[in-house]
Amino acid sequence: MFQVPDGVNSIVIGKLGARPEPWVFIGGNCSIQGFDWKGNEVFWTVTADNIRSMILMDIDADGQNELIVGSDDYEIRIFKDDVLMYEITETEMITCLVEISNQKFGYALANGTVGVYENTNRLWRVKSKNAAQCLINYDLNADGLEELITGWANGKLDARQVSTGEVIFRDVLPSSVVGLVMGDYRKVGKNQLIVVSEDGEVRGYDSSCIQSDLGLQIDTVRELFLKKQNLLMELRNYNTVTDNTGIPANTRLMTEVTSSPPSSNEEKGYVLLKLSTNNLTVLRLATIFAEGIFGGETLVVCPSVDKINNRLSIQLVPPKETPLDVHIKAFVGVSPKCDQFHVFELTKQLPQFSMFIITSCTPPDDMVKSNYVNFALNERAQRIEMWLCQKFIIPPMMSGRTIEKKNRWFVALKSLRDSSNLLLSYEDNTMHIETSNIHLAADIVLSITEYLNIDQLQTQVEIPSIFEQIETRMNNMQELEQNSSKITSYVANNARTIRSLTVQAEDSRLLGNMKEMRDFYIQLKQQNEEVIQNYKVRCSEHEQYLDNLRHINNIIQQAARLRVGSYKTELIQKCRTALMNLNAKSLIKIIQTGSE
């Protein structure tokens, strides 16, 4: 038996990497712990948020399992041993992960999205207004290929082809699906799919269900009939089109992405997507699809008739510093009141740091370095300029600028979210990142190292606000641990007193001394109220302890992202030792320099 102070949200058992013995992996509050069969901790690493689901599978076909982790920060992380290999950003919290054969895995999000990845490439995804409760892989149609089985909160059960997401079977239970398992419950030598509902109903399915699934066939016929009707209507529109409704053959849809800083009317800035045509045609309507930006992931822009022209502007606010594909469908016609419109479809990619605007390219004379990350970098300044042009929105005044000194480079930026400043400079083979946001600094370090193909990197970190948080929270954790010990002793004393009072009250009842019995029960009530109060205090302090631990684990995760290669792994292990000993000074020094 062993305790896991970080909490337990997910458990998976299996072999990781080249290790011969299976381990138990436990996902908790921003951390993953691994234990061997003796209960010894043999693995520990951190994530940026609470862990909801984990699976062990061979994702890269090297014969060894990797650990795939889904967490509340919308990230799917893939660990090879204790090294983070890949990070996949999704649009909501990851609630379920399931292994599928041939380096594929299925996933479910809190917003009702279900999909499949092959390695790190997404094959497909679908979204429902209901939440997916559980996932499992099972060959339901006996074709030798597994299907992705999903149980939904509204009681729906469906099976989809792994390669395309096409539904091949569906059923509906009277209440929410809470569990999916496989087992030979009929004792026929073959596993069946077993489904459990919230009301306790259990159903079994196998390949015979596909043959009798008339409901799906009816739905398929209905979908095909609807598609036929739409095609016939489109054909009639083509047949009735007149010569004066078509747009000129040379019409083109042009796009431009710019940064719009905060103004007197708007507290926060945004990315402005501008659509326009190259002639007198009009933009009647535009639909914008982008993951994570809009509530329903799609925005429809339809100006009133009196405001229609050949230009449209759409405000975009990416939630994270990640590249983002924006899919655009624009309806272009010859006039606002025409019946026929030509649909232009295109995709525009927003750069990773699109929510930053460049304010200056000239370094100040009195540059004060207070919150920064430094690291050695042997590169030409022109290469860093190329990275900047690829990862940020470059204003026209900077496009094509020349770098006068090959070993000196500077740019000042401002965040469109909170107006915070970001300074980037390079001089004497040293890269300098000036920001108080450790998460942003880590994003920039990773972006630069990936662009320049750097596989080993150590950094120097100086962010006083982060170090103050570590010291304050670790002091709180020490106090909470001491209080927990005191409360435990109080509870033990209360338990002894309660046992004694219970015996005395029963003796008084047997002797017929009702007055003494009443007094003993009054004291029992008081002791019980004390126990309840101590329990409430203990629960409250435990939540505070977990909150502090979660925050520190998050800082360790970001500090690890500031390093690359073996430096990253070493830092995590050193931070673990300092955290177990609640040694704030040692932890701060490790984050600062990478060494104790």
QUIKAMO-V855948 format. One record per backbone hydrogen bond with DSSP energy under -1.0 kcal/mol. NH is the residue of the N-H (numbers start at 1). CO is the residue of the C=O. If there is no record, write none. Layout:
nh,co
NH,CO
NH,CO
This chain:
nh,co
7,4
9,27
10,27
12,25
14,23
17,65
19,16
23,14
24,35
25,12
26,33
27,10
28,31
29,6
30,28
32,45
33,26
34,43
35,24
36,40
39,36
42,34
43,34
45,32
47,30
51,28
52,70
53,70
55,68
57,66
59,57
66,57
67,79
68,55
69,77
70,53
71,75
72,50
76,88
77,69
78,86
79,67
80,83
83,80
85,78
86,78
88,76
90,74
94,71
95,108
96,108
98,106
100,104
104,100
105,117
106,98
107,115
108,96
109,113
110,93
112,109
114,126
115,107
116,124
117,105
118,121
119,103
121,118
123,116
124,116
126,114
128,112
133,151
134,151
136,149
138,147
140,138
147,138
148,160
149,136
150,158
151,134
152,156
153,131
155,152
157,171
158,150
159,169
160,148
161,166
165,161
168,159
169,159
171,157
173,155
177,152
178,196
179,196
181,194
183,192
185,183
187,184
192,183
193,205
194,181
195,203
196,179
197,201
198,176
200,197
203,195
205,193
209,206
212,208
213,210
214,212
217,213
218,214
219,215
220,216
221,217
222,218
223,219
224,220
225,221
226,222
227,223
228,224
229,225
230,226
231,227
232,228
233,229
234,230
235,231
236,232
237,233
238,234
239,235
240,236
245,242
251,248
254,276
256,274
258,272
260,270
263,266
269,416
270,260
271,316
272,258
273,314
274,256
275,312
276,254
277,310
278,252
282,333
283,309
284,331
286,301
287,329
288,299
289,327
290,297
299,288
301,286
307,304
308,305
312,275
314,273
316,271
322,320
324,350
326,348
327,289
328,346
329,287
330,344
331,285
332,342
333,282
338,335
342,332
344,330
346,328
348,326
350,324
353,391
354,351
357,414
359,412
360,412
372,462
373,433
374,460
375,431
377,429
379,377
381,406
384,380
385,381
386,382
387,383
388,384
389,385
390,386
391,387
392,388
398,395
401,398
408,405
409,426
411,424
412,360
413,422
414,357
415,420
416,355
419,415
422,413
423,434
424,411
425,432
426,409
427,430
431,375
432,425
433,373
434,423
435,371
441,437
442,438
443,439
444,440
445,441
446,442
447,443
448,444
449,445
450,446
451,447
452,448
454,449
457,564
460,374
461,592
462,372
466,463
467,463
468,464
469,465
470,466
471,467
472,468
473,469
474,470
475,471
476,472
477,473
478,474
479,475
480,476
481,477
482,478
483,479
484,480
485,481
486,482
487,483
488,484
489,485
490,486
491,487
492,488
493,489
494,490
495,491
496,492
497,493
498,494
499,495
500,496
501,497
502,498
503,499
504,500
505,501
506,502
507,503
508,504
509,505
510,506
511,507
513,508
514,512
517,513
518,514
519,515
520,516
521,517
522,518
523,519
524,520
525,521
526,522
527,523
528,524
529,525
530,526
531,527
532,528
533,529
534,530
535,531
536,532
537,533
538,534
539,535
540,536
541,537
542,538
543,539
544,540
545,541
546,542
547,543
548,544
549,545
550,546
551,547
552,548
553,549
554,550
555,551
556,552
557,553
558,554
559,555
560,556
561,557
563,560
564,457
569,565
570,566
571,567
572,568
573,569
574,570
575,571
576,572
577,573
578,574
579,575
580,576
581,577
583,578
584,582
587,583
588,584
589,585
590,586
591,587
592,588
593,589
594,590
